[in-house]
Amino acid sequence: MERVQGIGGHFMRAADPAALGAWYRDCLGLDADENGLWRQDPGPTVFATFESGTDYFGSRTQQSMINFRVRDLDAMLAQLRAKGADVAARTQEMAGVGRFGWVTDPEGNRVELWQPA
């Protein structure tokens, strides 16, 4: 059986694509090139489905949520707060999995940040 080899891209609608791309670059350090190509560090990727009524993604109109791996969750959240980003007040820890935090981008998309255990 043929299988997928990894995530090939993540695509988002935006009222102002250039501004939203700049936010991800300036706030999260996602250094994609002019074509959107980003070479990420190797590491685990989670693919999970949720019940349709979940509040985990924030707004019920958001159908999916991207999760970015980070080295130091506390430092990333502090960096985002210093830039005026909408950062959730709480974090969550799952034994053996790691710590999670959330930020909402300027277009209203909730983004999860994960520091693996």
C-alpha positions as CSV (number, residue, x, y, z in Angstrom):
1,M,0.0,0.0,0.0
2,E,1.2,3.5,-0.8
3,R,1.4,5.9,2.1
4,V,1.9,9.6,2.6
5,Q,5.4,10.5,3.6
6,G,4.7,13.7,5.6
7,I,2.9,17.0,5.4
8,G,3.5,18.7,2.1
9,G,1.9,22.1,3.0
10,H,-0.6,24.0,5.1
11,F,-2.8,26.4,3.2
12,M,-4.9,29.2,4.6
13,R,-7.4,31.8,3.4
14,A,-6.7,35.3,4.5
15,A,-8.1,38.8,4.0
16,D,-4.6,40.1,3.8
17,P,-2.3,37.1,2.8
18,A,0.9,39.2,2.9
19,A,0.2,40.6,6.3
20,L,-0.7,37.2,7.7
21,G,2.4,35.6,6.2
22,A,4.5,38.4,7.8
23,W,2.8,37.7,11.2
24,Y,3.9,34.0,11.0
25,R,7.4,35.1,10.1
26,D,7.8,37.9,12.6
27,C,6.0,36.3,15.6
28,L,6.7,32.6,15.2
29,G,9.9,32.7,13.2
30,L,8.5,30.7,10.3
31,D,11.1,31.6,7.7
32,A,9.4,30.5,4.5
33,D,10.8,31.7,1.2
34,E,8.9,33.8,-1.4
35,N,7.2,30.6,-2.6
36,G,6.1,29.5,0.9
37,L,8.8,26.8,1.2
38,W,9.8,26.2,4.8
39,R,12.3,23.6,5.8
40,Q,11.3,22.5,9.3
41,D,13.4,20.8,11.9
42,P,13.0,17.0,12.0
43,G,10.7,15.7,14.7
44,P,7.3,14.1,15.4
45,T,4.1,15.1,13.8
46,V,0.7,14.3,15.2
47,F,-2.4,13.6,13.0
48,A,-5.6,13.5,15.1
49,T,-9.3,13.9,14.6
50,F,-11.7,15.5,17.1
51,E,-15.4,15.4,17.6
52,S,-17.3,18.1,15.6
53,G,-18.5,19.9,18.7
54,T,-15.0,20.4,20.2
55,D,-14.0,23.7,21.6
56,Y,-10.3,22.8,21.5
57,F,-9.8,24.8,18.3
58,G,-11.3,27.9,19.7
59,S,-14.0,29.1,17.4
60,R,-16.5,26.5,16.2
61,T,-16.1,27.9,12.7
62,Q,-12.4,26.9,12.6
63,Q,-12.4,23.4,11.0
64,S,-8.7,22.6,11.7
65,M,-5.8,23.8,13.7
66,I,-2.1,23.7,13.0
67,N,0.3,22.7,15.7
68,F,3.9,23.9,15.7
69,R,6.7,22.2,17.6
70,V,8.7,24.6,19.7
71,R,12.0,24.2,21.7
72,D,10.9,26.4,24.7
73,L,7.2,27.0,25.1
74,D,7.6,29.6,27.8
75,A,10.1,31.7,25.7
76,M,7.9,31.4,22.6
77,L,4.8,32.6,24.6
78,A,6.7,35.5,26.1
79,Q,8.0,36.5,22.7
80,L,4.4,36.4,21.3
81,R,3.1,38.5,24.2
82,A,5.9,41.0,23.7
83,K,4.7,41.4,20.1
84,G,1.2,42.0,21.3
85,A,-0.2,38.7,20.0
86,D,-3.4,37.2,21.4
87,V,-1.9,34.4,23.6
88,A,-4.1,32.2,25.8
89,A,-3.5,32.7,29.5
90,R,-3.2,29.0,30.3
91,T,-1.0,26.2,29.1
92,Q,-1.5,22.5,29.4
93,E,0.8,19.6,30.2
94,M,0.3,16.0,29.2
95,A,2.5,13.5,30.9
96,G,4.9,11.8,28.4
97,V,3.6,14.1,25.6
98,G,4.7,17.6,26.5
99,R,3.4,21.1,27.1
100,F,0.9,23.1,25.0
101,G,0.1,26.7,24.6
102,W,-2.1,28.7,22.1
103,V,-2.0,31.9,20.1
104,T,-4.6,33.4,17.8
105,D,-3.3,34.9,14.6
106,P,-4.6,38.2,13.2
107,E,-7.2,36.4,11.1
108,G,-8.7,34.7,14.1
109,N,-7.1,31.2,13.6
110,R,-6.1,29.5,16.8
111,V,-2.6,28.0,16.6
112,E,-1.3,25.4,19.0
113,L,2.3,25.4,20.1
114,W,3.8,22.2,21.5
115,Q,7.0,21.6,23.4
116,P,7.5,17.8,23.2
117,A,8.4,15.9,26.4
